[in-house]
Amino acid sequence: MSLEIDTIFRSRAHSRSVLFSALRVCVAEFRNYLRRRETNRALSRLNESELKDIGLQRTELGYSELHDDRFKLGPRRG
């Protein structure tokens, strides 16, 4: 192969590689979005008591972790 053909081939291969990498990232982000949406749907079906059992509470922006001591262990000493 001539140097020019080799350079063009490498350039096109690199462009395809970048395109496929970007496509993979987009697909992964879309899957994450669908997973988060499914999780939010499942959480929306739970009542306050059930959310508390798994350590969550509803907020204006979604859900957050409860910060009370659910197991009543008291402060750690060490």
C-alpha positions as a Markdown table, in Angstrom:
| # | Residue | x | y | z |
|---|---|---|---|---|
| 1 | Met | 0.0 | 0.0 | 0.0 |
| 2 | Ser | 1.2 | 3.5 | -0.7 |
| 3 | Leu | 1.6 | 5.9 | 2.1 |
| 4 | Glu | -1.4 | 8.0 | 1.0 |
| 5 | Ile | -3.8 | 5.0 | 0.9 |
| 6 | Asp | -2.5 | 3.8 | 4.2 |
| 7 | Thr | -3.1 | 7.3 | 5.7 |
| 8 | Ile | -6.6 | 7.5 | 4.3 |
| 9 | Phe | -7.4 | 4.0 | 5.5 |
| 10 | Arg | -6.2 | 4.7 | 9.0 |
| 11 | Ser | -8.1 | 8.1 | 9.1 |
| 12 | Arg | -11.4 | 6.4 | 8.1 |
| 13 | Ala | -10.9 | 3.6 | 10.5 |
| 14 | His | -10.2 | 6.0 | 13.3 |
| 15 | Ser | -13.3 | 8.1 | 12.4 |
| 16 | Arg | -15.5 | 4.9 | 12.5 |
| 17 | Ser | -13.9 | 4.0 | 15.8 |
| 18 | Val | -14.8 | 7.4 | 17.3 |
| 19 | Leu | -18.3 | 7.1 | 15.9 |
| 20 | Phe | -18.9 | 3.7 | 17.3 |
| 21 | Ser | -17.5 | 4.7 | 20.7 |
| 22 | Ala | -19.9 | 7.7 | 20.8 |
| 23 | Leu | -22.8 | 5.5 | 19.8 |
| 24 | Arg | -21.9 | 3.0 | 22.6 |
| 25 | Val | -21.9 | 5.9 | 25.1 |
| 26 | Cys | -25.3 | 7.1 | 23.9 |
| 27 | Val | -26.8 | 3.6 | 24.1 |
| 28 | Ala | -25.4 | 3.1 | 27.6 |
| 29 | Glu | -26.8 | 6.5 | 28.8 |
| 30 | Phe | -30.2 | 5.6 | 27.3 |
| 31 | Arg | -30.2 | 2.3 | 29.2 |
| 32 | Asn | -29.3 | 4.1 | 32.4 |
| 33 | Tyr | -32.2 | 6.5 | 31.8 |
| 34 | Leu | -34.6 | 3.7 | 31.3 |
| 35 | Arg | -33.3 | 1.9 | 34.4 |
| 36 | Arg | -33.8 | 5.1 | 36.5 |
| 37 | Arg | -37.3 | 5.6 | 35.1 |
| 38 | Glu | -38.2 | 2.1 | 35.9 |
| 39 | Thr | -36.9 | 2.5 | 39.5 |
| 40 | Asn | -38.8 | 5.7 | 40.0 |
| 41 | Arg | -42.0 | 4.0 | 38.8 |
| 42 | Ala | -41.5 | 1.2 | 41.3 |
| 43 | Leu | -40.8 | 3.6 | 44.1 |
| 44 | Ser | -43.8 | 5.7 | 43.3 |
| 45 | Arg | -46.0 | 2.7 | 44.0 |
| 46 | Leu | -44.7 | 2.4 | 47.6 |
| 47 | Asn | -46.3 | 4.1 | 50.5 |
| 48 | Glu | -44.4 | 6.1 | 53.2 |
| 49 | Ser | -44.1 | 3.1 | 55.5 |
| 50 | Glu | -42.7 | 0.9 | 52.8 |
| 51 | Leu | -40.2 | 3.6 | 51.7 |
| 52 | Lys | -39.1 | 4.0 | 55.4 |
| 53 | Asp | -38.5 | 0.2 | 55.6 |
| 54 | Ile | -35.9 | 0.4 | 52.8 |
| 55 | Gly | -34.4 | 3.6 | 54.1 |
| 56 | Leu | -35.9 | 6.2 | 51.7 |
| 57 | Gln | -38.2 | 9.2 | 52.0 |
| 58 | Arg | -40.0 | 11.3 | 49.4 |
| 59 | Thr | -38.8 | 14.8 | 48.8 |
| 60 | Glu | -39.8 | 17.6 | 46.4 |
| 61 | Leu | -37.0 | 16.6 | 44.1 |
| 62 | Gly | -37.5 | 12.8 | 44.2 |
| 63 | Tyr | -36.2 | 10.5 | 47.0 |
| 64 | Ser | -33.5 | 10.7 | 49.6 |
| 65 | Glu | -32.0 | 8.4 | 52.2 |
| 66 | Leu | -33.2 | 8.5 | 55.7 |
| 67 | His | -30.6 | 9.6 | 58.1 |
| 68 | Asp | -32.0 | 8.3 | 61.4 |
| 69 | Asp | -30.5 | 5.4 | 63.2 |
| 70 | Arg | -32.8 | 2.6 | 62.0 |
| 71 | Phe | -31.1 | -0.1 | 64.0 |
| 72 | Lys | -30.8 | 1.9 | 67.3 |
| 73 | Leu | -27.1 | 1.0 | 67.6 |
| 74 | Gly | -26.1 | 4.3 | 69.2 |
| 75 | Pro | -22.8 | 6.1 | 68.6 |
| 76 | Arg | -19.7 | 4.2 | 67.7 |
| 77 | Arg | -16.8 | 4.3 | 70.0 |
| 78 | Gly | -13.4 | 3.4 | 68.9 |
